[in-house]
Amino acid sequence: MKGKSERLIVVSNRLPFSFRRVADGRWKSEQSGGGLVTALLPVLRHRGGMWIGWPGVAEGSDGLDRELAAVGEGAGYALKAVPLTPEEVRNFYEGFSNEIIWPLFHDMQLLCNFDPAYWRTYRDVNRKFARVVHAECGAGDFVWVHDYHLMGVASELRRLKSGARIGFFLHIPFPSPDMFLKLPWRLEIIESLLHYDLVGFQTLRDRRNFVQCVRELLRDVEVEGRGQVLQATVSGRKMRIGNFPISIDFNAFMRQAATSEVAAHAKELHRLLPNRKLLLGIDRLDYTKGIPLRLQAFQNVLERYPDLRERISLIQVVVPSREDIGDYQELKTEIERLVGRINGSFVRPGGWVPVWYVYRSLSRLDLLAYYRAADIGLITPLKDGMNLVAKEYCACSIEEDCALILSEFAGAAAQLANNALLVNPFDIEGVADAIHRAYHMDAGERQARMRRMRRSIRENDVFWWVDSFLRAAIARDLKAFPQPEHVVPDEIIDHTPLVL
Ligand code: GDG
């Protein structure tokens, strides 16, 4: 391990472990399986480091610190909790983060609840996080803050006179000025982001939106450069702005998908749903994922292309999320109504069921089996930072004999545009036509497209992502950062309808 002064301090809303109390009063913890944890682990272990975040349980939970120390020791990096009161959770997490920033940054302004109390708590909680970071952080450490819950940590750290280098990565899209300027606290948020030394976005489009918002709101910020990383001068201070498409641990997905256990599960799915092509959608329950419109497109394909009846089934997995929020309850009801309507109209008694609907969280084995069994991935978010499901689906398609239908509004489209069938998720007939085209695509074309997508994801996996972000934070010369070859600027993405 390197000296204490060169550590990586990761800061995110949630710690990468969940904690619950068991019967005898002791704590039990479980590591979250996400790619971010896997990707940061080697760096945290090698440089030595710490992860700071909310543990997800009420403030003042006795004995939790001991559990955190023990878990951290096992994980190879330290864990530090930022305790939150129930009111803070309500106003900062559920309120400002998920009722304002989440919908606004996904272009859904009508779902925003611009409650000023949310903003005050958001600022206070960001300050609370900054104090914990400041107390833990040495002068040479690099602090990497993640996501929209914590956009204000750098400005609070600067207020505390912290000299640490601080980077920020936004996992969700950054909206265009038309949308962003509606935020009552737009100036405070833009100014906070400019206090970071490096701000990273998923795509070129997000980065461009951010730069345009900066230009609209602040006259004296200069932004220069042309490659992956730009340089901005803010009141004489230099900072950087880049695009770093997040990815997955491609080799791990590929390896696990190739096991006999996954193969047996995938085969069983085909046995249960025989003589047809399987379409797959896997999404958290969220209005940004476009599930109702996708179901309407599936109904449309069955109506307009009767040749596909009994020859395709849609497996739609919806993973429970934010269920206590009213909009999410309504969304669930809407999805279930549509599934019932499609199945009611088209089902063949004793035989074909058009939509196989699963509402629960999947085990890793089931997730991989669904990916491996599906012939067509149907991923149609209305707006998405990246969409890792699209990349995981490709990684697990080890026979390379399947097609991906992908929304042009997912960040992943900037990388996969030339080989996925790109669709506008609001165009119900267009998505239906893409399903028809994917069904009839010849094997040669299917395989060539999938092979190219898999190569691109393998070459730019999540380890590449961590490495490029950290290098951009410390590099002296930004010329070493040309735009990655796989990034398709949005003006080059082909928006013409699919020709059948
Ligand atoms: C945000 C941004 C951006 C899903 N269901 C199960 C399960 N998953 C895993 C998938 C995948 C992850 O959850 C979902 O990632 P996405 O990228 O699709 O979407 P968000 O959760 O909205 O993530 C997004 C991402 O951050 C990263 O920057 O791409 O745009 O919105 O890894 O595999 N895993 C298991 N069971 C499930 O049922 N085990």
Residues whose N, C-alpha, C, O or C-beta is under 5 A from the ligand:
A	BS01	GDG	H171 I246 V319 R360 S361 L362 S363 R364 L367 D384 G385 M386 N387 L388 V389
